[in-house]
């Protein structure tokens, strides 16, 4: 079962990115195995169980140890590096489609207060966070971010567009700009349209009272599907982390799992 959580194809891509362990004092327990720690992290991501309920006998380490490893690797930027490398692999195989991109967000309840939490749009008495995604024409996550639930979608519009990594393609230069960008009416503004034109991106943002949702939604549905895939990872349905960096690490890791499924179908 554990090998199914982190198959060889997954581990071979993560292992070179892990920072070297800190020098260990002579006394104390030996450092837990990195692969076992990653298996525990992925298990929590998929199942959504609290860290303290992680079955120690099954993974060979405690939930607190797995959390510390997640925090260490998140701080080292492992998940962003992994996402960039997976996108490069997919791009070289012609599986990243920059002809169109779509942007959207989804709100999740936050069980604990912390940075980047705010009143939920559906129930202002409860705190929540918002996941923002930018995907390619096939729904592959190119970049993502986390904000408080009460932050307007347009706040992350250009930060997301400008954070797309330059992806290797089968021929020619790396790509980091889509030809067209699709977005719903929440992103409709003159500033956003002008900003896209300056970046050489064709605007496909629904204008209130002009374009119908059905017309432009023919292409934008892929980002809604990706958000639904994200929510299959139960740790991303509800934010249980007080620390925003750890929660963001889970989000990027979840996107890496989706990319790996496309790269190596049948695993993860």
DOSE-588501 format. One record per residue (C-alpha): residue number from 1; residue in one letter; x, y, z. Coordinates in steps of 0.001 Angstrom, whole numbers, plus 524288, in hexadecimal, padded with zeros to 5 digits. Layout:
# DOSE-588501
+-----+------+-------+-------+-------+
! pos ! code !     u !     v !     w !
+-----+------+-------+-------+-------+
! NUM !    a !     X !     Y !     Z !
...
+-----+------+-------+-------+-------+
//
This chain:
# DOSE-588501
+-----+------+-------+-------+-------+
! pos ! code !     u !     v !     w !
+-----+------+-------+-------+-------+
!   1 !    x ! 80000 ! 80000 ! 80000 !
!   2 !    x ! 80AFC ! 8098E ! 8036F !
!   3 !    x ! 81181 ! 807BB ! 7F641 !
!   4 !    x ! 8048F ! 80B7F ! 7F013 !
!   5 !    x ! 80516 ! 8187F ! 7F751 !
!   6 !    x ! 812A8 ! 81BAC ! 7F234 !
!   7 !    x ! 815A8 ! 812FA ! 7E672 !
!   8 !    x ! 8238A ! 81221 ! 7E14A !
!   9 !    x ! 82067 ! 81BD7 ! 7D66B !
!  10 !    x ! 81C4A ! 825B1 ! 7E0C8 !
!  11 !    x ! 8279F ! 8235B ! 7EA00 !
!  12 !    x ! 831E8 ! 823FE ! 7DF35 !
!  13 !    x ! 82D5F ! 831B9 ! 7DBF1 !
!  14 !    x ! 82C79 ! 8369C ! 7E9F6 !
!  15 !    x ! 838D0 ! 830CC ! 7EFEB !
!  16 !    x ! 842C3 ! 83960 ! 7E898 !
!  17 !    x ! 83BA0 ! 845A0 ! 7ED2C !
!  18 !    x ! 83BD1 ! 842AB ! 7FBC1 !
!  19 !    x ! 84557 ! 84ACE ! 803D5 !
!  20 !    x ! 85025 ! 84352 ! 80ACD !
!  21 !    x ! 84CB4 ! 83FE9 ! 818E0 !
!  22 !    x ! 85231 ! 84849 ! 823A8 !
!  23 !    x ! 85DEA ! 842CA ! 82B0D !
!  24 !    x ! 858C5 ! 83957 ! 83549 !
!  25 !    x ! 85D09 ! 83966 ! 8435E !
!  26 !    x ! 8635F ! 82CE0 ! 847F4 !
!  27 !    x ! 85878 ! 82A36 ! 85185 !
!  28 !    x ! 84A45 ! 82888 ! 84DD5 !
!  29 !    x ! 84278 ! 820BC ! 84423 !
!  30 !    x ! 84715 ! 81F3C ! 8361D !
!  31 !    x ! 8407A ! 827DF ! 82C0B !
!  32 !    x ! 8340B ! 8221D ! 8265B !
!  33 !    x ! 834DC ! 81D8B ! 81847 !
!  34 !    x ! 831B1 ! 82850 ! 80E82 !
!  35 !    x ! 82975 ! 81FA5 ! 805CC !
!  36 !    x ! 8217F ! 81AEA ! 81165 !
!  37 !    x ! 81F79 ! 82920 ! 81555 !
!  38 !    x ! 81AC3 ! 82C90 ! 807A8 !
!  39 !    x ! 8118A ! 820F0 ! 807DD !
!  40 !    x ! 80BED ! 825CE ! 814BE !
!  41 !    x ! 80A53 ! 8339A ! 80F4C !
!  42 !    x ! 80353 ! 82EA7 ! 80320 !
!  43 !    x ! 7FABA ! 825FD ! 80BA5 !
!  44 !    x ! 7F684 ! 831C7 ! 813BA !
!  45 !    x ! 7F467 ! 839A6 ! 8073F !
!  46 !    x ! 7EBA2 ! 82F31 ! 80168 !
!  47 !    x ! 7E46D ! 82AC1 ! 80DA4 !
!  48 !    x ! 7E391 ! 8379E ! 81506 !
!  49 !    x ! 7E603 ! 8311E ! 82239 !
!  50 !    x ! 7EBE8 ! 8391E ! 82D63 !
!  51 !    x ! 7FA9D ! 837A9 ! 82EEF !
!  52 !    x ! 7F93F ! 831B1 ! 83C6E !
!  53 !    x ! 7F109 ! 826A0 ! 836A8 !
!  54 !    x ! 7FB7E ! 8226D ! 82CF3 !
!  55 !    x ! 7FD8F ! 813B1 ! 82F0B !
!  56 !    x ! 80B8D ! 8133F ! 83401 !
!  57 !    x ! 80D2A ! 80499 ! 8325B !
!  58 !    x ! 8095C ! 80595 ! 8241B !
!  59 !    x ! 81284 ! 810C9 ! 82086 !
!  60 !    x ! 81D71 ! 80F2D ! 82A6B !
!  61 !    x ! 81CB9 ! 81D41 ! 82F2E !
!  62 !    x ! 813B1 ! 82610 ! 836DD !
!  63 !    x ! 80A7A ! 8300C ! 8313C !
!  64 !    x ! 81294 ! 83AE8 ! 83778 !
!  65 !    x ! 81EBC ! 83603 ! 83088 !
!  66 !    x ! 8177D ! 835BA ! 82395 !
!  67 !    x ! 8127D ! 84391 ! 8260A !
!  68 !    x ! 8202B ! 8487D ! 828EF !
!  69 !    x ! 82520 ! 84259 ! 81C58 !
!  70 !    x ! 81A08 ! 848C3 ! 814B5 !
!  71 !    x ! 81D65 ! 855CE ! 81AEE !
!  72 !    x ! 82BEB ! 853FB ! 817FC !
!  73 !    x ! 829B9 ! 8505E ! 809BF !
!  74 !    x ! 81FB0 ! 85B0D ! 807BB !
!  75 !    x ! 82929 ! 8651E ! 80D19 !
!  76 !    x ! 83399 ! 85FFA ! 803B1 !
!  77 !    x ! 82A8A ! 861DD ! 7F800 !
!  78 !    x ! 82A53 ! 85368 ! 7F48A !
!  79 !    x ! 81C4C ! 85340 ! 7EF96 !
!  80 !    x ! 81DEB ! 85F0A ! 7E69A !
!  81 !    x ! 82A44 ! 858F3 ! 7E0F1 !
!  82 !    x ! 8232E ! 84C1A ! 7DEFE !
!  83 !    x ! 817D6 ! 852C9 ! 7D822 !
!  84 !    x ! 82120 ! 859F9 ! 7CEED !
!  85 !    x ! 8283E ! 84D53 ! 7CB8F !
!  86 !    x ! 81BAE ! 845D7 ! 7C934 !
!  87 !    x ! 816DA ! 850B1 ! 7C050 !
!  88 !    x ! 823C1 ! 8501A ! 7B8F0 !
!  89 !    x ! 82257 ! 84172 ! 7B704 !
!  90 !    x ! 81465 ! 842E1 ! 7B270 !
!  91 !    x ! 81816 ! 84E49 ! 7A9BB !
!  92 !    x ! 822F5 ! 846A7 ! 7A315 !
!  93 !    x ! 81906 ! 83C05 ! 7A01A !
!  94 !    x ! 80FB9 ! 845E6 ! 79A30 !
!  95 !    x ! 805DC ! 8445F ! 7A53E !
!  96 !    x ! 80565 ! 8528B ! 7A9E2 !
!  97 !    x ! 7FC31 ! 85A8F ! 7A170 !
!  98 !    x ! 7FE70 ! 86945 ! 7A203 !
!  99 !    x ! 7F477 ! 86C32 ! 79767 !
! 100 !    x ! 7EAE4 ! 86F82 ! 7A246 !
! 101 !    x ! 7EB50 ! 87102 ! 7B0F1 !
! 102 !    x ! 7E088 ! 8729C ! 7BB00 !
! 103 !    x ! 7E05E ! 878A1 ! 7C882 !
! 104 !    x ! 7D6E9 ! 876B0 ! 7D3D0 !
! 105 !    x ! 7D635 ! 874A9 ! 7E271 !
! 106 !    x ! 7CF07 ! 86CE3 ! 7ECC2 !
! 107 !    x ! 7CCCF ! 86FB6 ! 7FB27 !
! 108 !    x ! 7CF92 ! 865F8 ! 80602 !
! 109 !    x ! 7CBD0 ! 866A1 ! 81445 !
! 110 !    x ! 7D6DB ! 8691A ! 81DED !
! 111 !    x ! 7D571 ! 86168 ! 82A84 !
! 112 !    x ! 7DFC4 ! 869FE ! 83119 !
! 113 !    x ! 7E28F ! 8786C ! 83048 !
! 114 !    x ! 7EF64 ! 87C53 ! 82A19 !
! 115 !    x ! 7F5B2 ! 88468 ! 81F55 !
! 116 !    x ! 7EDE8 ! 88514 ! 812B4 !
! 117 !    x ! 7E0FA ! 881C5 ! 81903 !
! 118 !    x ! 7D51B ! 88A9D ! 818B8 !
! 119 !    x ! 7C63F ! 88A9E ! 81900 !
! 120 !    x ! 7C097 ! 88065 ! 80FE5 !
! 121 !    x ! 7B86D ! 885FD ! 804AB !
! 122 !    x ! 7ADA7 ! 87C35 ! 807C6 !
! 123 !    x ! 7ADEB ! 87DAD ! 816A3 !
! 124 !    x ! 7B4FD ! 889A0 ! 81BC3 !
! 125 !    x ! 7B4AD ! 8844E ! 82992 !
! 126 !    x ! 7BE43 ! 879B2 ! 8256E !
! 127 !    x ! 7CC4F ! 87B4E ! 82109 !
! 128 !    x ! 7D12D ! 8763A ! 81420 !
! 129 !    x ! 7DBFF ! 876BB ! 80A0B !
! 130 !    x ! 7DB9E ! 87754 ! 7FB56 !
! 131 !    x ! 7E361 ! 86F05 ! 7F1B1 !
! 132 !    x ! 7E69C ! 875B6 ! 7E4D8 !
! 133 !    x ! 7EAB7 ! 86D8B ! 7D911 !
! 134 !    x ! 7EF89 ! 87089 ! 7CB60 !
! 135 !    x ! 7EEE4 ! 864C6 ! 7C23C !
! 136 !    x ! 7F26A ! 861E7 ! 7B419 !
! 137 !    x ! 7E8C5 ! 85E38 ! 7A95E !
! 138 !    x ! 7E820 ! 8503A ! 7AE91 !
! 139 !    x ! 7E67C ! 85413 ! 7BCCE !
! 140 !    x ! 7F485 ! 851C1 ! 7C141 !
! 141 !    x ! 7F7A9 ! 85A9F ! 7CCDB !
! 142 !    x ! 8022B ! 8645D ! 7C8C9 !
! 143 !    x ! 8025F ! 86C61 ! 7D54D !
! 144 !    x ! 7FA4D ! 86E91 ! 7E195 !
! 145 !    x ! 7F8EB ! 8773D ! 7ED8D !
! 146 !    x ! 7F1A3 ! 8786B ! 7FA82 !
! 147 !    x ! 7EAB0 ! 8846C ! 7FFCD !
! 148 !    x ! 7E06C ! 88765 ! 809FF !
! 149 !    x ! 7D2C0 ! 8837D ! 805BB !
! 150 !    x ! 7CE3E ! 891AF ! 80552 !
! 151 !    x ! 7D8DB ! 895F1 ! 7FBB5 !
! 152 !    x ! 7D324 ! 89912 ! 7EE51 !
! 153 !    x ! 7D74F ! 88FFC ! 7E35B !
! 154 !    x ! 7DD08 ! 89B01 ! 7DB46 !
! 155 !    x ! 7E711 ! 89D8D ! 7E613 !
! 156 !    x ! 7EE73 ! 89151 ! 7E1C9 !
! 157 !    x ! 7EC5B ! 8932C ! 7D323 !
! 158 !    x ! 7F9A2 ! 8988A ! 7CF1F !
! 159 !    x ! 80183 ! 89252 ! 7DA38 !
! 160 !    x ! 7FD16 ! 88505 ! 7D51B !
! 161 !    x ! 7FF91 ! 88850 ! 7C6D3 !
! 162 !    x ! 80D20 ! 88D93 ! 7C9DF !
! 163 !    x ! 810D8 ! 881E1 ! 7D257 !
! 164 !    x ! 80F42 ! 87797 ! 7C7A4 !
! 165 !    x ! 81C86 ! 870E0 ! 7C61B !
! 166 !    x ! 82310 ! 870DF ! 7B8CA !
! 167 !    x ! 81FC4 ! 86350 ! 7B392 !
! 168 !    x ! 82868 ! 85BD1 ! 7AA20 !
! 169 !    x ! 821C5 ! 85845 ! 79D65 !
! 170 !    x ! 82504 ! 84DE4 ! 7930A !
! 171 !    x ! 82AF4 ! 85882 ! 78A76 !
! 172 !    x ! 82E03 ! 866E0 ! 78B86 !
! 173 !    x ! 82EE4 ! 86F39 ! 797A1 !
! 174 !    x ! 828AF ! 86CBD ! 7A4CC !
! 175 !    x ! 81A9B ! 8714A ! 7A648 !
! 176 !    x ! 81522 ! 878C8 ! 7B1C4 !
! 177 !    x ! 80A05 ! 8805A ! 7AB83 !
! 178 !    x ! 7FD77 ! 87A5E ! 7A63A !
! 179 !    x ! 7F835 ! 87F28 ! 7993D !
! 180 !    x ! 7EABD ! 8819C ! 79F2F !
! 181 !    x ! 7E5C8 ! 88297 ! 7AD04 !
! 182 !    x ! 7D7EA ! 87ED3 ! 7B0F5 !
! 183 !    x ! 7D1AF ! 88404 ! 7BD5E !
! 184 !    x ! 7C414 ! 88652 ! 7C2A6 !
! 185 !    x ! 7BD90 ! 89361 ! 7C58A !
! 186 !    x ! 7C440 ! 894A0 ! 7D2BB !
! 187 !    x ! 7D0A7 ! 8986F ! 7CB63 !
! 188 !    x ! 7CA29 ! 8A210 ! 7C206 !
! 189 !    x ! 7D0AB ! 8AF6B ! 7C2A4 !
! 190 !    x ! 7D763 ! 8B8D6 ! 7B978 !
! 191 !    x ! 7E3E9 ! 8B7B7 ! 7C16C !
! 192 !    x ! 7E442 ! 8A8EC ! 7BFA4 !
! 193 !    x ! 7E1A9 ! 8A9BD ! 7B10D !
! 194 !    x ! 7EC36 ! 8B3F5 ! 7AF27 !
! 195 !    x ! 7F5CB ! 8AC12 ! 7B740 !
! 196 !    x ! 7F36D ! 8A00C ! 7AEEA !
! 197 !    x ! 7F593 ! 8A7BA ! 7A269 !
! 198 !    x ! 80281 ! 8ACEF ! 7A7B0 !
! 199 !    x ! 80690 ! 89EDE ! 7AA34 !
! 200 !    x ! 802B2 ! 89AA1 ! 79C7E !
! 201 !    x ! 7F75D ! 8923D ! 7A143 !
! 202 !    x ! 7EA31 ! 89266 ! 79A59 !
! 203 !    x ! 7DEFB ! 89589 ! 7A39F !
! 204 !    x ! 7D3D1 ! 88BF0 ! 7A556 !
! 205 !    x ! 7CD91 ! 891B6 ! 7B17F !
! 206 !    x ! 7BEC4 ! 8915E ! 7B22C !
! 207 !    x ! 7B925 ! 89F2C ! 7B240 !
! 208 !    x ! 7ACAD ! 8A131 ! 7BA18 !
! 209 !    x ! 7A123 ! 8A2C6 ! 7B0FA !
! 210 !    x ! 7A943 ! 8A00C ! 7A4B2 !
! 211 !    x ! 7AE85 ! 89219 ! 7A3CC !
! 212 !    x ! 7A66C ! 886EC ! 7A904 !
! 213 !    x ! 7ABF4 ! 87D8C ! 7B2F9 !
! 214 !    x ! 7A8AC ! 8721E ! 7AA03 !
! 215 !    x ! 7B0A1 ! 8779F ! 79EBE !
! 216 !    x ! 7BD6E ! 87A01 ! 7A5DB !
! 217 !    x ! 7BB41 ! 86EB6 ! 7AF41 !
! 218 !    x ! 7BDF9 ! 8652E ! 7A433 !
! 219 !    x ! 7CC65 ! 866CC ! 7A725 !
! 220 !    x ! 7CC71 ! 86B0F ! 7B563 !
! 221 !    x ! 7C688 ! 85E88 ! 7BAA7 !
! 222 !    x ! 7D403 ! 85835 ! 7BB69 !
! 223 !    x ! 7D801 ! 860AA ! 7C6F8 !
! 224 !    x ! 7CB6A ! 85D1D ! 7CE09 !
! 225 !    x ! 7CE95 ! 84ECF ! 7CBCE !
! 226 !    x ! 7DC49 ! 850C0 ! 7D13E !
! 227 !    x ! 7D6AE ! 85753 ! 7DD56 !
! 228 !    x ! 7CDC5 ! 84B7E ! 7DEEC !
! 229 !    x ! 7D98D ! 8426E ! 7DDB0 !
! 230 !    x ! 7E068 ! 84A82 ! 7E816 !
! 231 !    x ! 7D523 ! 84867 ! 7F162 !
! 232 !    x ! 7D69B ! 839AF ! 7F000 !
! 233 !    x ! 7E2C3 ! 83BA3 ! 7F85D !
! 234 !    x ! 7DBD3 ! 83CD3 ! 80558 !
! 235 !    x ! 7E619 ! 8451E ! 80C16 !
! 236 !    x ! 7E304 ! 84FB4 ! 80217 !
! 237 !    x ! 7D447 ! 84F71 ! 80473 !
! 238 !    x ! 7D5DD ! 855B7 ! 811D3 !
! 239 !    x ! 7E195 ! 85D8E ! 81646 !
! 240 !    x ! 7E612 ! 85745 ! 822F8 !
! 241 !    x ! 7F36D ! 85DEB ! 82343 !
! 242 !    x ! 7F4EF ! 86A64 ! 82B02 !
! 243 !    x ! 8016F ! 86D98 ! 823A1 !
! 244 !    x ! 7FEF7 ! 87299 ! 815EC !
! 245 !    x ! 80C06 ! 86DC7 ! 8108E !
! 246 !    x ! 8091F ! 85FBA ! 8146F !
! 247 !    x ! 7FB7A ! 86076 ! 80E9A !
! 248 !    x ! 80125 ! 8662E ! 80214 !
! 249 !    x ! 80B15 ! 85B12 ! 801E5 !
! 250 !    x ! 7FFDA ! 85162 ! 80208 !
! 251 !    x ! 7F95B ! 858B8 ! 7F6C5 !
! 252 !    x ! 80599 ! 85881 ! 7EE45 !
! 253 !    x ! 80805 ! 84A31 ! 7F192 !
! 254 !    x ! 7FA00 ! 8472E ! 7EDB9 !
! 255 !    x ! 7FC32 ! 84DD5 ! 7E09C !
! 256 !    x ! 8089D ! 845C8 ! 7DEE3 !
! 257 !    x ! 800C2 ! 8395F ! 7E11E !
! 258 !    x ! 7F770 ! 83D91 ! 7D63D !
! 259 !    x ! 802DF ! 84041 ! 7CD0E !
! 260 !    x ! 8090B ! 8332C ! 7D035 !
! 261 !    x ! 7FC53 ! 82C30 ! 7CD25 !
! 262 !    x ! 7FCB9 ! 83252 ! 7BF98 !
! 263 !    x ! 80B16 ! 82F2C ! 7BDDC !
! 264 !    x ! 80A15 ! 8212A ! 7C2C2 !
! 265 !    x ! 7FBDB ! 81CC5 ! 7C180 !
! 266 !    x ! 7F77A ! 8127A ! 7CB1C !
! 267 !    x ! 7FFC2 ! 816C0 ! 7D6BC !
! 268 !    x ! 7FCF3 ! 81F59 ! 7E294 !
+-----+------+-------+-------+-------+
//
